[in-house]
Amino acid sequence: MQVIINGENVQSSADTVASLLRERDLDPKRVVVERNRAVVAREDYDATPLNEGDTLELVQFVGGG
């Protein structure tokens, strides 16, 4: 399916937010996900479906100093 991730059209076979993060090799503990302008609670990643045309913003926390 086609989704938009951080402004870029992306082809994905993921069916949930959690599977999208696995597909993109992202640690769910270090990522905030916004789906269609609503922040998805981390505990809901497995239960939040992805649909054709969804718009997602993925923000990854990076440590350092």
PyMOL Python script that loads the backbone (N, CA, C, O; Angstrom):
from pymol import cmd

cmd.read_pdbstr("""\
ATOM      1  N   MET A   1       0.840  -1.179   0.000  1.00  0.00           N
ATOM      2  CA  MET A   1       0.000   0.000   0.000  1.00  0.00           C
ATOM      3  C   MET A   1       0.882   1.238   0.000  1.00  0.00           C
ATOM      4  O   MET A   1       2.048   1.179   0.390  1.00  0.00           O
ATOM      5  N   GLN A   2       0.331   2.338  -0.430  1.00  0.00           N
ATOM      6  CA  GLN A   2       1.027   3.622  -0.431  1.00  0.00           C
ATOM      7  C   GLN A   2       0.660   4.392   0.830  1.00  0.00           C
ATOM      8  O   GLN A   2      -0.520   4.554   1.141  1.00  0.00           O
ATOM      9  N   VAL A   3       1.662   4.864   1.551  1.00  0.00           N
ATOM     10  CA  VAL A   3       1.474   5.760   2.685  1.00  0.00           C
ATOM     11  C   VAL A   3       2.464   6.906   2.524  1.00  0.00           C
ATOM     12  O   VAL A   3       3.412   6.814   1.744  1.00  0.00           O
ATOM     13  N   ILE A   4       2.240   7.962   3.253  1.00  0.00           N
ATOM     14  CA  ILE A   4       3.153   9.098   3.232  1.00  0.00           C
ATOM     15  C   ILE A   4       3.859   9.132   4.581  1.00  0.00           C
ATOM     16  O   ILE A   4       3.217   9.241   5.626  1.00  0.00           O
ATOM     17  N   ILE A   5       5.185   9.036   4.550  1.00  0.00           N
ATOM     18  CA  ILE A   5       5.972   9.057   5.777  1.00  0.00           C
ATOM     19  C   ILE A   5       6.909  10.253   5.718  1.00  0.00           C
ATOM     20  O   ILE A   5       7.757  10.358   4.831  1.00  0.00           O
ATOM     21  N   ASN A   6       6.739  11.151   6.680  1.00  0.00           N
ATOM     22  CA  ASN A   6       7.542  12.377   6.747  1.00  0.00           C
ATOM     23  C   ASN A   6       7.581  13.100   5.400  1.00  0.00           C
ATOM     24  O   ASN A   6       8.629  13.572   4.958  1.00  0.00           O
ATOM     25  N   GLY A   7       6.406  13.172   4.759  1.00  0.00           N
ATOM     26  CA  GLY A   7       6.268  13.911   3.515  1.00  0.00           C
ATOM     27  C   GLY A   7       6.668  13.163   2.260  1.00  0.00           C
ATOM     28  O   GLY A   7       6.634  13.738   1.172  1.00  0.00           O
ATOM     29  N   GLU A   8       7.046  11.898   2.375  1.00  0.00           N
ATOM     30  CA  GLU A   8       7.526  11.117   1.238  1.00  0.00           C
ATOM     31  C   GLU A   8       6.582   9.942   0.963  1.00  0.00           C
ATOM     32  O   GLU A   8       6.222   9.209   1.884  1.00  0.00           O
ATOM     33  N   ASN A   9       6.182   9.759  -0.301  1.00  0.00           N
ATOM     34  CA  ASN A   9       5.369   8.602  -0.667  1.00  0.00           C
ATOM     35  C   ASN A   9       6.199   7.334  -0.529  1.00  0.00           C
ATOM     36  O   ASN A   9       7.308   7.244  -1.056  1.00  0.00           O
ATOM     37  N   VAL A  10       5.650   6.354   0.187  1.00  0.00           N
ATOM     38  CA  VAL A  10       6.374   5.122   0.476  1.00  0.00           C
ATOM     39  C   VAL A  10       5.462   3.937   0.220  1.00  0.00           C
ATOM     40  O   VAL A  10       4.288   3.960   0.590  1.00  0.00           O
ATOM     41  N   GLN A  11       5.996   2.910  -0.407  1.00  0.00           N
ATOM     42  CA  GLN A  11       5.284   1.646  -0.587  1.00  0.00           C
ATOM     43  C   GLN A  11       5.587   0.780   0.628  1.00  0.00           C
ATOM     44  O   GLN A  11       6.750   0.623   0.998  1.00  0.00           O
ATOM     45  N   SER A  12       4.553   0.216   1.256  1.00  0.00           N
ATOM     46  CA  SER A  12       4.749  -0.581   2.462  1.00  0.00           C
ATOM     47  C   SER A  12       3.806  -1.772   2.465  1.00  0.00           C
ATOM     48  O   SER A  12       2.696  -1.704   1.937  1.00  0.00           O
ATOM     49  N   SER A  13       4.261  -2.858   3.063  1.00  0.00           N
ATOM     50  CA  SER A  13       3.393  -4.027   3.240  1.00  0.00           C
ATOM     51  C   SER A  13       2.901  -4.113   4.686  1.00  0.00           C
ATOM     52  O   SER A  13       2.205  -5.063   5.044  1.00  0.00           O
ATOM     53  N   ALA A  14       3.253  -3.135   5.518  1.00  0.00           N
ATOM     54  CA  ALA A  14       2.862  -3.122   6.927  1.00  0.00           C
ATOM     55  C   ALA A  14       1.355  -2.909   7.060  1.00  0.00           C
ATOM     56  O   ALA A  14       0.742  -2.177   6.284  1.00  0.00           O
ATOM     57  N   ASP A  15       0.774  -3.571   8.068  1.00  0.00           N
ATOM     58  CA  ASP A  15      -0.661  -3.396   8.304  1.00  0.00           C
ATOM     59  C   ASP A  15      -0.970  -2.693   9.621  1.00  0.00           C
ATOM     60  O   ASP A  15      -2.120  -2.336   9.880  1.00  0.00           O
ATOM     61  N   THR A  16       0.055  -2.492  10.457  1.00  0.00           N
ATOM     62  CA  THR A  16      -0.105  -1.745  11.711  1.00  0.00           C
ATOM     63  C   THR A  16       1.094  -0.816  11.887  1.00  0.00           C
ATOM     64  O   THR A  16       2.103  -0.940  11.193  1.00  0.00           O
ATOM     65  N   VAL A  17       0.963   0.105  12.817  1.00  0.00           N
ATOM     66  CA  VAL A  17       2.082   0.996  13.125  1.00  0.00           C
ATOM     67  C   VAL A  17       3.281   0.178  13.582  1.00  0.00           C
ATOM     68  O   VAL A  17       4.406   0.448  13.164  1.00  0.00           O
ATOM     69  N   ALA A  18       3.056  -0.822  14.439  1.00  0.00           N
ATOM     70  CA  ALA A  18       4.162  -1.648  14.938  1.00  0.00           C
ATOM     71  C   ALA A  18       4.880  -2.367  13.803  1.00  0.00           C
ATOM     72  O   ALA A  18       6.110  -2.416  13.784  1.00  0.00           O
ATOM     73  N   SER A  19       4.129  -2.925  12.857  1.00  0.00           N
ATOM     74  CA  SER A  19       4.780  -3.635  11.747  1.00  0.00           C
ATOM     75  C   SER A  19       5.523  -2.667  10.827  1.00  0.00           C
ATOM     76  O   SER A  19       6.533  -3.040  10.230  1.00  0.00           O
ATOM     77  N   LEU A  20       5.039  -1.434  10.705  1.00  0.00           N
ATOM     78  CA  LEU A  20       5.756  -0.427   9.919  1.00  0.00           C
ATOM     79  C   LEU A  20       7.099  -0.100  10.566  1.00  0.00           C
ATOM     80  O   LEU A  20       8.113   0.016   9.877  1.00  0.00           O
ATOM     81  N   LEU A  21       7.104   0.048  11.885  1.00  0.00           N
ATOM     82  CA  LEU A  21       8.358   0.337  12.579  1.00  0.00           C
ATOM     83  C   LEU A  21       9.341  -0.819  12.427  1.00  0.00           C
ATOM     84  O   LEU A  21      10.534  -0.594  12.228  1.00  0.00           O
ATOM     85  N   ARG A  22       8.849  -2.052  12.519  1.00  0.00           N
ATOM     86  CA  ARG A  22       9.732  -3.215  12.303  1.00  0.00           C
ATOM     87  C   ARG A  22      10.266  -3.219  10.868  1.00  0.00           C
ATOM     88  O   ARG A  22      11.449  -3.469  10.639  1.00  0.00           O
ATOM     89  N   GLU A  23       9.387  -2.941   9.911  1.00  0.00           N
ATOM     90  CA  GLU A  23       9.766  -2.916   8.495  1.00  0.00           C
ATOM     91  C   GLU A  23      10.869  -1.882   8.241  1.00  0.00           C
ATOM     92  O   GLU A  23      11.747  -2.093   7.405  1.00  0.00           O
ATOM     93  N   ARG A  24      10.815  -0.781   8.960  1.00  0.00           N
ATOM     94  CA  ARG A  24      11.795   0.297   8.785  1.00  0.00           C
ATOM     95  C   ARG A  24      12.944   0.200   9.782  1.00  0.00           C
ATOM     96  O   ARG A  24      13.790   1.091   9.857  1.00  0.00           O
ATOM     97  N   ASP A  25      12.966  -0.888  10.546  1.00  0.00           N
ATOM     98  CA  ASP A  25      14.029  -1.168  11.525  1.00  0.00           C
ATOM     99  C   ASP A  25      14.182  -0.032  12.545  1.00  0.00           C
ATOM    100  O   ASP A  25      15.292   0.417  12.835  1.00  0.00           O
ATOM    101  N   LEU A  26      13.039   0.422  13.083  1.00  0.00           N
ATOM    102  CA  LEU A  26      13.023   1.484  14.083  1.00  0.00           C
ATOM    103  C   LEU A  26      12.599   0.914  15.433  1.00  0.00           C
ATOM    104  O   LEU A  26      11.687   0.090  15.507  1.00  0.00           O
ATOM    105  N   ASP A  27      13.262   1.354  16.495  1.00  0.00           N
ATOM    106  CA  ASP A  27      12.945   0.927  17.851  1.00  0.00           C
ATOM    107  C   ASP A  27      11.704   1.683  18.336  1.00  0.00           C
ATOM    108  O   ASP A  27      11.748   2.906  18.462  1.00  0.00           O
ATOM    109  N   PRO A  28      10.603   0.982  18.609  1.00  0.00           N
ATOM    110  CA  PRO A  28       9.378   1.672  19.020  1.00  0.00           C
ATOM    111  C   PRO A  28       9.527   2.468  20.316  1.00  0.00           C
ATOM    112  O   PRO A  28       8.732   3.371  20.576  1.00  0.00           O
ATOM    113  N   LYS A  29      10.516   2.153  21.120  1.00  0.00           N
ATOM    114  CA  LYS A  29      10.743   2.899  22.363  1.00  0.00           C
ATOM    115  C   LYS A  29      11.390   4.251  22.099  1.00  0.00           C
ATOM    116  O   LYS A  29      11.406   5.119  22.972  1.00  0.00           O
ATOM    117  N   ARG A  30      11.926   4.428  20.889  1.00  0.00           N
ATOM    118  CA  ARG A  30      12.655   5.661  20.565  1.00  0.00           C
ATOM    119  C   ARG A  30      11.978   6.471  19.457  1.00  0.00           C
ATOM    120  O   ARG A  30      12.581   7.379  18.886  1.00  0.00           O
ATOM    121  N   VAL A  31      10.708   6.130  19.158  1.00  0.00           N
ATOM    122  CA  VAL A  31      10.008   6.794  18.062  1.00  0.00           C
ATOM    123  C   VAL A  31       8.641   7.281  18.535  1.00  0.00           C
ATOM    124  O   VAL A  31       7.934   6.575  19.255  1.00  0.00           O
ATOM    125  N   VAL A  32       8.283   8.483  18.127  1.00  0.00           N
ATOM    126  CA  VAL A  32       6.932   8.994  18.314  1.00  0.00           C
ATOM    127  C   VAL A  32       6.272   8.951  16.938  1.00  0.00           C
ATOM    128  O   VAL A  32       6.863   9.361  15.939  1.00  0.00           O
ATOM    129  N   VAL A  33       5.040   8.449  16.903  1.00  0.00           N
ATOM    130  CA  VAL A  33       4.324   8.299  15.637  1.00  0.00           C
ATOM    131  C   VAL A  33       3.074   9.164  15.660  1.00  0.00           C
ATOM    132  O   VAL A  33       2.281   9.126  16.601  1.00  0.00           O
ATOM    133  N   GLU A  34       2.923   9.946  14.592  1.00  0.00           N
ATOM    134  CA  GLU A  34       1.692  10.701  14.374  1.00  0.00           C
ATOM    135  C   GLU A  34       1.050  10.117  13.129  1.00  0.00           C
ATOM    136  O   GLU A  34       1.693  10.027  12.084  1.00  0.00           O
ATOM    137  N   ARG A  35      -0.207   9.721  13.230  1.00  0.00           N
ATOM    138  CA  ARG A  35      -0.948   9.143  12.094  1.00  0.00           C
ATOM    139  C   ARG A  35      -2.143  10.035  11.809  1.00  0.00           C
ATOM    140  O   ARG A  35      -3.008  10.232  12.663  1.00  0.00           O
ATOM    141  N   ASN A  36      -2.178  10.568  10.607  1.00  0.00           N
ATOM    142  CA  ASN A  36      -3.272  11.450  10.191  1.00  0.00           C
ATOM    143  C   ASN A  36      -3.525  12.552  11.221  1.00  0.00           C
ATOM    144  O   ASN A  36      -4.661  12.816  11.614  1.00  0.00           O
ATOM    145  N   ARG A  37      -2.428  13.184  11.642  1.00  0.00           N
ATOM    146  CA  ARG A  37      -2.440  14.346  12.548  1.00  0.00           C
ATOM    147  C   ARG A  37      -2.812  14.026  13.992  1.00  0.00           C
ATOM    148  O   ARG A  37      -3.105  14.936  14.767  1.00  0.00           O
ATOM    149  N   ALA A  38      -2.804  12.743  14.364  1.00  0.00           N
ATOM    150  CA  ALA A  38      -3.073  12.354  15.756  1.00  0.00           C
ATOM    151  C   ALA A  38      -1.911  11.508  16.261  1.00  0.00           C
ATOM    152  O   ALA A  38      -1.492  10.556  15.603  1.00  0.00           O
ATOM    153  N   VAL A  39      -1.399  11.864  17.430  1.00  0.00           N
ATOM    154  CA  VAL A  39      -0.306  11.090  18.013  1.00  0.00           C
ATOM    155  C   VAL A  39      -0.842   9.733  18.450  1.00  0.00           C
ATOM    156  O   VAL A  39      -1.897   9.639  19.077  1.00  0.00           O
ATOM    157  N   VAL A  40      -0.096   8.685  18.110  1.00  0.00           N
ATOM    158  CA  VAL A  40      -0.471   7.322  18.481  1.00  0.00           C
ATOM    159  C   VAL A  40       0.265   6.969  19.773  1.00  0.00           C
ATOM    160  O   VAL A  40       1.488   7.083  19.844  1.00  0.00           O
ATOM    161  N   ALA A  41      -0.473   6.547  20.782  1.00  0.00           N
ATOM    162  CA  ALA A  41       0.143   6.129  22.042  1.00  0.00           C
ATOM    163  C   ALA A  41       1.004   4.898  21.797  1.00  0.00           C
ATOM    164  O   ALA A  41       0.609   3.992  21.063  1.00  0.00           O
ATOM    165  N   ARG A  42       2.154   4.870  22.399  1.00  0.00           N
ATOM    166  CA  ARG A  42       3.102   3.765  22.202  1.00  0.00           C
ATOM    167  C   ARG A  42       2.442   2.410  22.468  1.00  0.00           C
ATOM    168  O   ARG A  42       2.701   1.447  21.746  1.00  0.00           O
ATOM    169  N   GLU A  43       1.599   2.327  23.486  1.00  0.00           N
ATOM    170  CA  GLU A  43       0.949   1.056  23.802  1.00  0.00           C
ATOM    171  C   GLU A  43      -0.091   0.642  22.756  1.00  0.00           C
ATOM    172  O   GLU A  43      -0.578  -0.488  22.782  1.00  0.00           O
ATOM    173  N   ASP A  44      -0.432   1.545  21.843  1.00  0.00           N
ATOM    174  CA  ASP A  44      -1.406   1.244  20.793  1.00  0.00           C
ATOM    175  C   ASP A  44      -0.769   0.915  19.442  1.00  0.00           C
ATOM    176  O   ASP A  44      -1.489   0.674  18.473  1.00  0.00           O
ATOM    177  N   TYR A  45       0.550   0.901  19.357  1.00  0.00           N
ATOM    178  CA  TYR A  45       1.213   0.654  18.074  1.00  0.00           C
ATOM    179  C   TYR A  45       0.756  -0.659  17.430  1.00  0.00           C
ATOM    180  O   TYR A  45       0.519  -0.705  16.223  1.00  0.00           O
ATOM    181  N   ASP A  46       0.631  -1.732  18.234  1.00  0.00           N
ATOM    182  CA  ASP A  46       0.225  -3.029  17.681  1.00  0.00           C
ATOM    183  C   ASP A  46      -1.214  -3.027  17.180  1.00  0.00           C
ATOM    184  O   ASP A  46      -1.542  -3.744  16.234  1.00  0.00           O
ATOM    185  N   ALA A  47      -2.066  -2.234  17.800  1.00  0.00           N
ATOM    186  CA  ALA A  47      -3.489  -2.247  17.479  1.00  0.00           C
ATOM    187  C   ALA A  47      -3.911  -1.164  16.481  1.00  0.00           C
ATOM    188  O   ALA A  47      -5.066  -1.129  16.057  1.00  0.00           O
ATOM    189  N   THR A  48      -2.983  -0.287  16.108  1.00  0.00           N
ATOM    190  CA  THR A  48      -3.336   0.818  15.211  1.00  0.00           C
ATOM    191  C   THR A  48      -3.098   0.406  13.762  1.00  0.00           C
ATOM    192  O   THR A  48      -1.954   0.216  13.348  1.00  0.00           O
ATOM    193  N   PRO A  49      -4.181   0.268  12.987  1.00  0.00           N
ATOM    194  CA  PRO A  49      -4.039  -0.176  11.599  1.00  0.00           C
ATOM    195  C   PRO A  49      -3.514   0.931  10.697  1.00  0.00           C
ATOM    196  O   PRO A  49      -3.671   2.119  10.976  1.00  0.00           O
ATOM    197  N   LEU A  50      -2.889   0.506   9.615  1.00  0.00           N
ATOM    198  CA  LEU A  50      -2.495   1.440   8.558  1.00  0.00           C
ATOM    199  C   LEU A  50      -3.421   1.216   7.378  1.00  0.00           C
ATOM    200  O   LEU A  50      -3.794   0.085   7.066  1.00  0.00           O
ATOM    201  N   ASN A  51      -3.783   2.309   6.730  1.00  0.00           N
ATOM    202  CA  ASN A  51      -4.657   2.255   5.567  1.00  0.00           C
ATOM    203  C   ASN A  51      -4.004   2.973   4.398  1.00  0.00           C
ATOM    204  O   ASN A  51      -3.162   3.853   4.581  1.00  0.00           O
ATOM    205  N   GLU A  52      -4.398   2.590   3.217  1.00  0.00           N
ATOM    206  CA  GLU A  52      -3.921   3.238   1.999  1.00  0.00           C
ATOM    207  C   GLU A  52      -4.070   4.748   2.137  1.00  0.00           C
ATOM    208  O   GLU A  52      -5.147   5.246   2.466  1.00  0.00           O
ATOM    209  N   GLY A  53      -2.977   5.477   1.883  1.00  0.00           N
ATOM    210  CA  GLY A  53      -3.009   6.931   1.889  1.00  0.00           C
ATOM    211  C   GLY A  53      -2.802   7.588   3.239  1.00  0.00           C
ATOM    212  O   GLY A  53      -2.813   8.816   3.329  1.00  0.00           O
ATOM    213  N   ASP A  54      -2.612   6.795   4.304  1.00  0.00           N
ATOM    214  CA  ASP A  54      -2.356   7.397   5.616  1.00  0.00           C
ATOM    215  C   ASP A  54      -1.124   8.292   5.542  1.00  0.00           C
ATOM    216  O   ASP A  54      -0.180   8.025   4.799  1.00  0.00           O
ATOM    217  N   THR A  55      -1.163   9.363   6.338  1.00  0.00           N
ATOM    218  CA  THR A  55      -0.029  10.266   6.464  1.00  0.00           C
ATOM    219  C   THR A  55       0.574  10.066   7.844  1.00  0.00           C
ATOM    220  O   THR A  55      -0.107  10.198   8.860  1.00  0.00           O
ATOM    221  N   LEU A  56       1.865   9.744   7.865  1.00  0.00           N
ATOM    222  CA  LEU A  56       2.553   9.477   9.128  1.00  0.00           C
ATOM    223  C   LEU A  56       3.752  10.390   9.278  1.00  0.00           C
ATOM    224  O   LEU A  56       4.454  10.695   8.314  1.00  0.00           O
ATOM    225  N   GLU A  57       3.968  10.813  10.503  1.00  0.00           N
ATOM    226  CA  GLU A  57       5.191  11.510  10.862  1.00  0.00           C
ATOM    227  C   GLU A  57       5.887  10.629  11.884  1.00  0.00           C
ATOM    228  O   GLU A  57       5.294  10.267  12.900  1.00  0.00           O
ATOM    229  N   LEU A  58       7.136  10.282  11.625  1.00  0.00           N
ATOM    230  CA  LEU A  58       7.926   9.474  12.543  1.00  0.00           C
ATOM    231  C   LEU A  58       9.056  10.344  13.056  1.00  0.00           C
ATOM    232  O   LEU A  58       9.862  10.855  12.279  1.00  0.00           O
ATOM    233  N   VAL A  59       9.111  10.512  14.379  1.00  0.00           N
ATOM    234  CA  VAL A  59      10.140  11.322  14.992  1.00  0.00           C
ATOM    235  C   VAL A  59      10.954  10.394  15.893  1.00  0.00           C
ATOM    236  O   VAL A  59      10.425   9.800  16.833  1.00  0.00           O
ATOM    237  N   GLN A  60      12.240  10.281  15.593  1.00  0.00           N
ATOM    238  CA  GLN A  60      13.113   9.384  16.337  1.00  0.00           C
ATOM    239  C   GLN A  60      13.962  10.193  17.298  1.00  0.00           C
ATOM    240  O   GLN A  60      14.582  11.187  16.921  1.00  0.00           O
ATOM    241  N   PHE A  61      13.980   9.748  18.555  1.00  0.00           N
ATOM    242  CA  PHE A  61      14.814  10.399  19.568  1.00  0.00           C
ATOM    243  C   PHE A  61      16.234   9.899  19.449  1.00  0.00           C
ATOM    244  O   PHE A  61      16.477   8.703  19.288  1.00  0.00           O
ATOM    245  N   VAL A  62      17.170  10.830  19.531  1.00  0.00           N
ATOM    246  CA  VAL A  62      18.583  10.498  19.438  1.00  0.00           C
ATOM    247  C   VAL A  62      19.262  11.027  20.693  1.00  0.00           C
ATOM    248  O   VAL A  62      19.120  12.199  21.043  1.00  0.00           O
ATOM    249  N   GLY A  63      19.996  10.159  21.360  1.00  0.00           N
ATOM    250  CA  GLY A  63      20.724  10.574  22.551  1.00  0.00           C
ATOM    251  C   GLY A  63      22.071  11.166  22.198  1.00  0.00           C
ATOM    252  O   GLY A  63      22.557  11.006  21.079  1.00  0.00           O
ATOM    253  N   GLY A  64      22.650  11.825  23.120  1.00  0.00           N
ATOM    254  CA  GLY A  64      23.973  12.412  22.882  1.00  0.00           C
ATOM    255  C   GLY A  64      24.166  13.638  23.743  1.00  0.00           C
ATOM    256  O   GLY A  64      23.310  14.015  24.544  1.00  0.00           O
ATOM    257  N   GLY A  65      25.286  14.227  23.555  1.00  0.00           N
ATOM    258  CA  GLY A  65      25.521  15.406  24.359  1.00  0.00           C
ATOM    259  C   GLY A  65      26.748  16.143  23.937  1.00  0.00           C
ATOM    260  O   GLY A  65      27.083  17.171  24.526  1.00  0.00           O
TER     261      GLY A  65
END
""", "prot")
cmd.dss("prot")
cmd.show_as("cartoon", "prot")
cmd.util.cbc("prot")
cmd.orient("prot")
